[in-house]
Amino acid sequence: MFVKNYFFGIVVGLCALFALAMKATVYQAEPPKSTPKTDETAFANYWFGGKAEISSYDLQQAQYGALNPGEAVLVFVTEDFRTDTQVKSESEQSRQKATPVLKLNAIKRFNTGVYDYSLYTSVFTPINRTLFPQTLKVSFTAQDWCGQTFTQLNARNSGFQLTGRSYFENEVVEDYSIEKALLEDEIWTRLRLNPSELPTGKIKLIPSVSIARLRKQKMEALPATATLTDYAGKKFTGKMLKTYTIQYADERQLAIVFEGAFPHQIVGWEDTYTSRGKALTTRAVLKKSLQSDYWNKNAPQFAPLRDSLRLR
């Protein structure tokens, strides 16, 4: 009973001891004298219960000057992640160089006229922000009928190292550094861990890899203004809804709507920007959400679980 009630605290403590002892990474921070209290039992039961959270969304995605029908899926799950090589730890030998992360796999699929797009983003954010203040890695792939692209951001002392490969001539090979700043892609994981720690006011932010891909923009830290407010609209439903809004200087605005109480379920989002001279708003609205050990359900008899998520 003691272990169950204090599981999260034990995990964080062991993580800290291992990281300090092994000097697992050069971008590890010194722990402060005190840390905010967390509802450890609820956190452990939800995120360390051996299941992932899978949520499906109806999607209207802005692209080519129009709103295009599609579907989004967000998969949140915890796993041990190596801080030296920045890959999943899959052996007992490598666990001493790993830290628990909240991983997000965000999948967006939508049609643009006759052909279709598939965007897949993975984000790896350490649960122990005291020792690991940066998200360690973001990887992204895009596929459409023209070709495919790959982009990866890896945490370094001074910021992030970007690696990109593309079908398109002007961006066939990209390798450069980006100054240290918060990633828009990690807002989604940090929101689930502790939304009260999200920055507000004037900030610098590295835009989402997927949006940079659609808008054909270079990845770099940009000035933005962030606010955290009560949700006042009617398009999204849920309990004690909050909105985290990011306003960029180029008039792009992202608003993520989520439940104020743990586990801070994301009920939808709106992303407004110019596409072919038109100001359009991408919108995703939650359809269904469930917890599942989906990695154990990859046989044909589990296909009806897709119906439970109302997946197409």
N, C-alpha and C positions, 0 to 999 in steps of 0.2 A: 504493500500500500504506500509506503514511504517513497519508493522509486517512482510509482505512477504519479503521485501528487507533485513530485518535484522533478519530473523527468526533464522538462525544458531547462531548468537550472543546472541539472547534472550535465546535460549535453553541452551547454554553453561553457560550463566550467572545465570539462574535459577538453573541449575544443581549444580553450584558452591555454591550458597547460601544455597540450601537445604542440600548439603553434609556437609558443614561447620557447619551449625546450628544443624544438627542431629547427627554429628559425625558418619556418616553412616558406616564407615569401618576403621579398625586400620591401613590399608596399604594406607590410603589416604595421598597424598603429599601436602605440603604447596605450594600455587601458587606463581610463580615468579612475579616480578614487571611488566613485559611486556610479551606479547605472540605474535608470528608471525601472520600477517594478512592473512586471508583466503578469497577466493571468496565466500562470505557468501550466496549470492543469488543462484549461481549455485549449491552450496553444498546442500542448503535447498531444492531447486526444485527437485534435483535428489534423495537424500537420505531420505527426509522427505515428499515426495509427495504421500505417501500411497501405494507405490508399491515396489516390490522386483526386483532385477536384476537376471535373470536366464540365464545361459550360458551353452551350450552343447559343448562337445569336443570329437573328435575321439581319442581313447587311444590305445597305444601299451604299455602294462605293463610288466616289467621284473619280472619273477618269475620262479623258478625251472629251471634255466639255459636257458630260452627261452623268446621270446617276445610274449605276449599273447594278442589277440584282445579284445577290450572292449570299454567302453564309460564312460566319466566323466561328471558330472554336478556340477557347482558351483552356489549356491544360496546366494546372499548377500542381507541383509535386516536390517533395524534399528528397535530396540525395546527397551523398558524400562526393565532394568535388576537390580534386587535387589543385593546390594553389601554385605549385611549381610548373606543371605542364598544362594546367587549365583544361583538364578532361575529367570525366567521371572516374572515381576510384572503384576498381573492380577486383581488388585483391587485398588480403589482410596486410601484406607488406607495404602497400601504398597508403593505408588509412592514416598513418602518422603524419603524412604530408597533405592531408585532406581536411576540409571543413564542411559542415552541413550548409547547403544552399537551398534557397527556394528557387526552383526552376520553373520558368514559364515557356511553354510552347504555344505560340500564337499563330493560328492558321487562318488565312483569309482566301476564299475562292469566290470568284465572280466572273460573269460573262461581259465581254465588250463586243456587242454585235454578234458576229458568227463565232468568234473565238474566245478562249477563256484564259484567265489569269489564276495563278496559285502563288501566294506569298507565305513564307514560313520563317518565323523569327523565334530563336531560342535565347533566353536571358538567364544568367546564372548569378544570383545575388546572395552573398553570404548572410546567414541569419545573425551571426555575431558581428554587428556593425562596429562594435567597440574595437575589435582587432582588425577587421577588414572593412574599412569605410567605403571602398569602391566595389561596384559590381565587377566581377572578374572577367566576364566574357559575354559578348553578344554575337551570335552567328545568324546569317540570313541568306535565304535563297529565293529567287523568283523564277517562275517558269511561265512562259506564254507561247503562243504559236510562232513567234519570231525567233525565240531562243531563250537562254537562261543566264542568270548572273549569280555570283556568290560574293558576299561581303562578310568580314569578320573583324570584330574589335576585341583586342586583348589588353587587359589592364597592365600598365607599366608605372614606374615611379612618377613620371612627369605627366601622365595622362593615359592615352590609348594609342595602340598601334593598329592601323587599319590595313587590312589585306583584302584586295578585291580582284576578281577575275570575271570577265564578261564576254559575251558573244559579240557585243557592239564595238566597233573599231575605236571610237574615241575614249573608251574606258576599258580596253582589253586587259590591262594590268595596272593596278593601283596599289601602291605601298607608301604610306606616309603616316606621320604622327599627328595626333590631335591633342590640343592642350587639355589639362585636367578640368573636367566640368561634369555636372550631373547629366546622365543619359536620359532622354525621354523614354527610351525603352525600359529603363529600370523603375520608372514611376509606377508601373503596373505591379511589380513585385514589392516595392517598398510600401505601397498603399496597403497591400494585403498583410504585411508584417506589422506596420504601425503608422497609420496615416497622420498621426499628430506630429511625426517627425518630418513630414514633407515640407520643403522650404516654401516660403511665401515672400512676396515682394519682388524686387528686381533681382534676377538671377541670370546665370549663364547656363545654357542648355544645349546639348548636342541632340539635334532632331532625330526622330525615329528613322531607322535604316529603311524601313519599307516605304515611308512617305518620301524620303529623299530619292529612293529608286523611282517611284511613280512620277515625281516632279523633276527628275533628272538634275538634282542639286548635289553639290559637293558636300561631304560630311565635314562639319566644322562647328565649333561652339558659337552659339548666337545669343544675343541679349533677348531676354523675355521677362514677362511679368506673370507671377503665379499667385492664385488666390484659392483659399479653401473656405467654402460657404455652405449653408444649408441649401438643398435643392428646392427650387420654387416652381418648377415646371410641372407638366402633366403627361409628358411623353413616356416617362419611366416610372415604374412602380416598385415599391419595396418599403422597408422599415427604416425610419430615421435617415432618410437619404441625404448624402452630402455630394458636393460637386468640387472637384479639383480642376481648375481652369488654368490653361497656359496660353498667354497671348504673346505672339511673336511680333517683331517689328514689321515684318512683311504682311501683316494683317491675317496671317493664319492663326486660328484659335482652336485649341483642343480642349474639350470638357469631358472628363470621366466622372460618371455618376455611380456611387457605391453606397452600400449600407454602412451607417455609422457604427453599428455594433459589430464586434468580432463574430465571424471571420472576415467581415468587410467585403461581402459579395459584390462584384462588379455587375451592375444591372444594365449598363450600356454606355455608349459614348457618342459624341458628335465631334466632327473634325471639319472645320470650314476653311477653305482656301480657294484660290483662283485656278480654274482649269480651262484652258483655251478661252481666256477672257471672261469667263463666267464665275461668279462666286457661288460655289456649291458646297453643300454640307453632307459629308459622309455620316451615316447614322447606323448604329448597331443596337439592337434591342434584345435583351435576354429572352430566350425561349425556355430552356430547361437547364437544370444543373443537378449533378449527382456526384457522389464519391464512389470510386471503383478502383480495384487493383487490375486495371485494364490489361496490363502486361501478362496476366494469367488468363485472359479471356480472348485469345486470338484464334480460336477454332470456330468452325461454321455455326455450331449450336449457340454461340453467344451473339450472333448477328442481331437478334431482336433487341439487344441493348441499344442499338442505334436508333430504334424506334422510340425508346424511352427518352432519348435526347432530341427527338424530332429532327434527326439528321437526314438530309436528302440522299 
